[in-house]
Amino acid sequence: EVKLVESGGGLVQPGGSLRLSCAASGFTLGAYVMDWLRQAPGKDVEWVSRIDSESPNTWYADSVQGRFTISRDNAKNTLYLQLNNLKTDDTAMYYCAIAIGGLGTTSQTQRGQGTQVTVSS
């Protein structure tokens, strides 16, 4: 059974940092392209970032470029998202997902339950 469990969210002040983790089980994380998505209250799901399976290639939404960093530890079967210089607009539930489609796709069905990030002073 494919399972993705996110953790690391919390309450942080603007300008702060968090590192989100996504523990994968039931499949080999390193064999898959992976995405991070987020959904703010009352808004649609937003694609955030993607990491390739075989190469270190990464991609980011314009809204997080230069502030967020996606990475993976295949030995630990874990995906990460480092969030720096957080803004109030980054407040959302963050999900990891097995990637489908092109960049920007938000219809991934294989995703976790999410971890909440709240940026507030």
Accessible surface in RSA format (square Angstrom, percent):
REM  Atomic radii and reference values for relative SASA: ProtOr
REM  Chains: A
REM  Algorithm: Lee & Richards
REM  Probe-radius: 1.40
REM  Slices: 20
REM RES _ NUM      All-atoms   Total-Side   Main-Chain    Non-polar    All polar
REM                ABS   REL    ABS   REL    ABS   REL    ABS   REL    ABS   REL
RES GLU A   1   185.43 106.5 124.05  93.8  61.38 146.1  58.54 113.2 126.89 103.6
RES VAL A   2    51.73  34.0  32.03  29.0  19.70  47.5  32.03  27.8  19.70  53.4
RES LYS A   3   115.59  56.4 111.79  68.6   3.80   9.0  58.20  52.4  57.39  61.1
RES LEU A   4    10.71   6.0   1.52   1.1   9.18  23.1   1.52   1.1   9.18  24.7
RES VAL A   5    74.80  49.2  71.15  64.4   3.65   8.8  72.90  63.3   1.90   5.2
RES GLU A   6    14.61   8.4   0.87   0.7  13.74  32.7   0.00   0.0  14.61  11.9
RES SER A   7    58.99  49.8  55.05  73.5   3.94   9.1  39.62  84.4  19.37  27.1
RES GLY A   8    37.34  46.0   0.00   N/A  37.34  46.0  24.30  66.7  13.04  29.2
RES GLY A   9    28.23  34.8   0.00   N/A  28.23  34.8   2.41   6.6  25.82  57.8
RES GLY A  10    29.22  36.0   0.00   N/A  29.22  36.0  29.10  79.9   0.12   0.3
RES LEU A  11   133.19  74.2 100.04  71.6  33.15  83.3 100.04  70.3  33.15  89.2
RES VAL A  12    23.25  15.3  17.85  16.2   5.40  13.0  23.25  20.2   0.00   0.0
RES GLN A  13   122.64  68.6 120.88  88.3   1.76   4.2  32.31  68.8  90.32  68.5
RES PRO A  14    63.71  46.4  42.04  38.3  21.67  78.8  42.49  35.1  21.22 131.9
RES GLY A  15    47.25  58.3   0.00   N/A  47.25  58.3  21.60  59.3  25.66  57.5
RES GLY A  16    20.33  25.1   0.00   N/A  20.33  25.1  19.65  53.9   0.68   1.5
RES SER A  17    58.44  49.4  38.99  52.0  19.45  44.8  22.73  48.4  35.70  50.0
RES LEU A  18    34.66  19.3  29.01  20.8   5.66  14.2  34.66  24.3   0.00   0.0
RES ARG A  19   133.97  56.2 118.42  60.4  15.55  37.0  30.14  41.2 103.83  62.9
RES LEU A  20     0.00   0.0   0.00   0.0   0.00   0.0   0.00   0.0   0.00   0.0
RES SER A  21    25.74  21.8  25.74  34.4   0.00   0.0  11.95  25.5  13.78  19.3
RES CYS A  22     0.00   0.0   0.00   0.0   0.00   0.0   0.00   0.0   0.00   0.0
RES ALA A  23    51.93  47.7  49.65  76.6   2.28   5.2  49.66  69.9   2.27   6.0
RES ALA A  24    10.10   9.3   0.00   0.0  10.10  23.0   0.16   0.2   9.94  26.3
RES SER A  25    54.21  45.8  50.93  68.0   3.28   7.6  44.58  94.9   9.63  13.5
RES GLY A  26    55.99  69.1   0.00   N/A  55.99  69.1  21.92  60.1  34.08  76.3
RES PHE A  27    28.78  14.4   9.23   5.7  19.55  50.9  22.91  13.9   5.87  16.8
RES THR A  28    91.39  65.0  85.57  86.8   5.81  13.8  51.04  68.6  40.35  61.0
RES LEU A  29     0.00   0.0   0.00   0.0   0.00   0.0   0.00   0.0   0.00   0.0
RES GLY A  30    13.26  16.3   0.00   N/A  13.26  16.3   7.49  20.6   5.77  12.9
RES ALA A  31    63.60  58.5  37.86  58.4  25.74  58.6  41.46  58.4  22.14  58.6
RES TYR A  32    91.31  42.6  89.17  50.7   2.13   5.6  47.32  35.6  43.99  54.2
RES VAL A  33    45.63  30.0  42.03  38.0   3.60   8.7  42.03  36.5   3.60   9.8
RES MET A  34     0.00   0.0   0.00   0.0   0.00   0.0   0.00   0.0   0.00   0.0
RES ASP A  35     0.00   0.0   0.00   0.0   0.00   0.0   0.00   0.0   0.00   0.0
RES TRP A  36     0.00   0.0   0.00   0.0   0.00   0.0   0.00   0.0   0.00   0.0
RES LEU A  37     0.00   0.0   0.00   0.0   0.00   0.0   0.00   0.0   0.00   0.0
RES ARG A  38    13.43   5.6  13.43   6.8   0.00   0.0   2.03   2.8  11.40   6.9
RES GLN A  39    62.81  35.1  57.28  41.9   5.53  13.2   9.55  20.3  53.26  40.4
RES ALA A  40    20.75  19.1  17.65  27.2   3.11   7.1  17.93  25.3   2.82   7.5
RES PRO A  41   110.32  80.4  83.16  75.8  27.16  98.7  95.57  78.9  14.75  91.7
RES GLY A  42    91.89 113.3   0.00   N/A  91.89 113.3  44.90 123.2  46.99 105.2
RES LYS A  43   139.33  68.0 128.05  78.6  11.28  26.9  81.95  73.8  57.38  61.1
RES ASP A  44   128.86  90.3 115.82 115.3  13.05  30.8  32.82  77.2  96.04  95.8
RES VAL A  45    34.58  22.8  20.93  19.0  13.64  32.9  20.93  18.2  13.64  37.0
RES GLU A  46    63.53  36.5  59.55  45.1   3.98   9.5  33.19  64.2  30.35  24.8
RES TRP A  47    23.62   9.5  18.85   9.1   4.76  11.2  18.85  10.1   4.76   7.7
RES VAL A  48     0.40   0.3   0.33   0.3   0.07   0.2   0.40   0.3   0.00   0.0
RES SER A  49     0.00   0.0   0.00   0.0   0.00   0.0   0.00   0.0   0.00   0.0
RES ARG A  50    20.59   8.6  20.59  10.5   0.00   0.0   4.14   5.7  16.46  10.0
RES ILE A  51     9.17   5.2   9.17   6.8   0.00   0.0   9.17   6.6   0.00   0.0
RES ASP A  52    33.14  23.2  32.98  32.8   0.16   0.4   0.64   1.5  32.50  32.4
RES SER A  53    23.29  19.7  13.05  17.4  10.24  23.6   0.30   0.6  22.99  32.2
RES GLU A  54   156.59  89.9 121.76  92.1  34.84  82.9  57.40 111.0  99.19  81.0
RES SER A  55    36.61  30.9  27.36  36.5   9.25  21.3  32.44  69.1   4.17   5.8
RES PRO A  56   120.94  88.1 101.84  92.8  19.10  69.4 109.38  90.3  11.55  71.8
RES ASN A  57    75.92  52.4  70.69  68.3   5.23  12.6  10.35  24.9  65.56  63.4
RES THR A  58    49.29  35.1  27.93  28.3  21.37  50.9   7.97  10.7  41.32  62.5
RES TRP A  59    88.59  35.5  84.51  40.9   4.07   9.6  63.05  33.6  25.53  41.4
RES TYR A  60    40.21  18.8  21.15  12.0  19.06  49.6  16.38  12.3  23.83  29.4
RES ALA A  61    14.66  13.5  10.29  15.9   4.36   9.9  14.66  20.6   0.00   0.0
RES ASP A  62   141.77  99.3 117.55 117.0  24.22  57.3  38.58  90.8 103.20 102.9
RES SER A  63    55.08  46.5  33.16  44.3  21.93  50.5  45.45  96.8   9.64  13.5
RES VAL A  64     0.28   0.2   0.21   0.2   0.07   0.2   0.28   0.2   0.00   0.0
RES GLN A  65   111.57  62.4  93.71  68.5  17.86  42.5  38.71  82.4  72.86  55.3
RES GLY A  66    74.12  91.4   0.00   N/A  74.12  91.4  38.62 106.0  35.50  79.5
RES ARG A  67    25.35  10.6  21.23  10.8   4.12   9.8  19.56  26.7   5.78   3.5
RES PHE A  68     5.21   2.6   0.00   0.0   5.21  13.6   0.00   0.0   5.21  14.9
RES THR A  69    72.09  51.3  71.28  72.3   0.81   1.9  45.81  61.5  26.28  39.7
RES ILE A  70     5.09   2.9   0.00   0.0   5.09  12.3   0.00   0.0   5.09  13.8
RES SER A  71    47.01  39.7  45.68  61.0   1.33   3.1  32.39  69.0  14.63  20.5
RES ARG A  72    42.64  17.9  16.84   8.6  25.80  61.4  17.09  23.4  25.55  15.5
RES ASP A  73    44.53  31.2  39.76  39.6   4.77  11.3  13.90  32.7  30.62  30.5
RES ASN A  74    77.66  53.6  59.49  57.5  18.17  43.8  25.17  60.6  52.49  50.7
RES ALA A  75   104.31  95.9  57.36  88.5  46.95 106.8  69.64  98.1  34.67  91.8
RES LYS A  76   140.50  68.5 117.75  72.3  22.75  54.2  72.56  65.3  67.94  72.4
RES ASN A  77    33.71  23.2  33.39  32.3   0.32   0.8  18.52  44.6  15.19  14.7
RES THR A  78    16.08  11.4  16.08  16.3   0.00   0.0   6.08   8.2  10.00  15.1
RES LEU A  79     0.00   0.0   0.00   0.0   0.00   0.0   0.00   0.0   0.00   0.0
RES TYR A  80    24.69  11.5  24.69  14.0   0.00   0.0  13.26  10.0  11.43  14.1
RES LEU A  81     0.00   0.0   0.00   0.0   0.00   0.0   0.00   0.0   0.00   0.0
RES GLN A  82    54.12  30.3  53.95  39.4   0.17   0.4  24.99  53.2  29.13  22.1
RES LEU A  83     0.00   0.0   0.00   0.0   0.00   0.0   0.00   0.0   0.00   0.0
RES ASN A  84    58.37  40.3  58.37  56.4   0.00   0.0  17.22  41.4  41.16  39.8
RES ASN A  85    81.96  56.5  78.11  75.5   3.85   9.3  20.15  48.5  61.81  59.7
RES LEU A  86     1.78   1.0   0.00   0.0   1.78   4.5   0.00   0.0   1.78   4.8
RES LYS A  87   103.44  50.5 100.86  61.9   2.58   6.1  54.91  49.4  48.53  51.7
RES THR A  88    79.76  56.7  70.82  71.8   8.94  21.3  45.84  61.6  33.93  51.3
RES ASP A  89   118.78  83.2  99.56  99.1  19.22  45.5  30.12  70.9  88.66  88.4
RES ASP A  90     1.34   0.9   1.34   1.3   0.00   0.0   0.00   0.0   1.34   1.3
RES THR A  91    31.06  22.1  28.85  29.2   2.21   5.3  26.85  36.1   4.21   6.4
RES ALA A  92     1.10   1.0   1.01   1.6   0.09   0.2   1.10   1.5   0.00   0.0
RES MET A  93    59.59  30.9  58.81  38.9   0.79   1.9  58.14  49.4   1.45   1.9
RES TYR A  94     0.00   0.0   0.00   0.0   0.00   0.0   0.00   0.0   0.00   0.0
RES TYR A  95    29.11  13.6  29.11  16.6   0.00   0.0   6.02   4.5  23.09  28.5
RES CYS A  96     0.00   0.0   0.00   0.0   0.00   0.0   0.00   0.0   0.00   0.0
RES ALA A  97     0.00   0.0   0.00   0.0   0.00   0.0   0.00   0.0   0.00   0.0
RES ILE A  98    20.31  11.6  19.32  14.4   0.98   2.4  19.32  13.9   0.98   2.7
RES ALA A  99    17.71  16.3   2.22   3.4  15.49  35.2   2.22   3.1  15.49  41.0
RES ILE A 100    79.31  45.1  71.90  53.6   7.42  17.9  79.31  57.1   0.00   0.0
RES GLY A 101    59.52  73.4   0.00   N/A  59.52  73.4  35.13  96.4  24.39  54.6
RES GLY A 102    48.78  60.2   0.00   N/A  48.78  60.2  36.77 100.9  12.01  26.9
RES LEU A 103    94.26  52.5  62.26  44.5  32.00  80.5  62.47  43.9  31.79  85.6
RES GLY A 104    38.63  47.6   0.00   N/A  38.63  47.6  22.71  62.3  15.92  35.7
RES THR A 105    32.20  22.9  23.04  23.4   9.16  21.8  19.24  25.8  12.96  19.6
RES THR A 106    52.41  37.3  39.56  40.1  12.85  30.6   8.08  10.9  44.32  67.0
RES SER A 107    76.04  64.3  60.26  80.4  15.78  36.4  54.26 115.5  21.78  30.5
RES GLN A 108     8.27   4.6   0.00   0.0   8.27  19.7   0.00   0.0   8.27   6.3
RES THR A 109   121.72  86.6  91.86  93.1  29.87  71.2  75.34 101.2  46.38  70.1
RES GLN A 110    83.78  46.9  81.45  59.5   2.33   5.5  20.22  43.0  63.56  48.2
RES ARG A 111    82.18  34.5  59.89  30.5  22.29  53.1   8.79  12.0  73.39  44.5
RES GLY A 112     6.33   7.8   0.00   N/A   6.33   7.8   2.27   6.2   4.06   9.1
RES GLN A 113   159.83  89.4 145.13 106.1  14.70  35.0  63.63 135.4  96.20  73.0
RES GLY A 114    18.16  22.4   0.00   N/A  18.16  22.4   0.00   0.0  18.16  40.7
RES THR A 115    14.74  10.5  10.05  10.2   4.69  11.2   5.83   7.8   8.91  13.5
RES GLN A 116    73.81  41.3  66.13  48.3   7.68  18.3  44.17  94.0  29.64  22.5
RES VAL A 117     0.00   0.0   0.00   0.0   0.00   0.0   0.00   0.0   0.00   0.0
RES THR A 118    45.00  32.0  45.00  45.6   0.00   0.0  32.16  43.2  12.84  19.4
RES VAL A 119     4.97   3.3   0.00   0.0   4.97  12.0   0.00   0.0   4.97  13.5
RES SER A 120    53.78  45.4  47.95  64.0   5.83  13.4  17.92  38.2  35.87  50.2
RES SER A 121   125.02 105.6  66.39  88.6  58.63 135.1  47.55 101.2  77.48 108.5
END  Absolute sums over single chains surface
CHAIN  1 A     6093.4       4531.6       1561.8       3108.4       2985.0
END  Absolute sums over all chains
TOTAL          6093.4       4531.6       1561.8       3108.4       2985.0
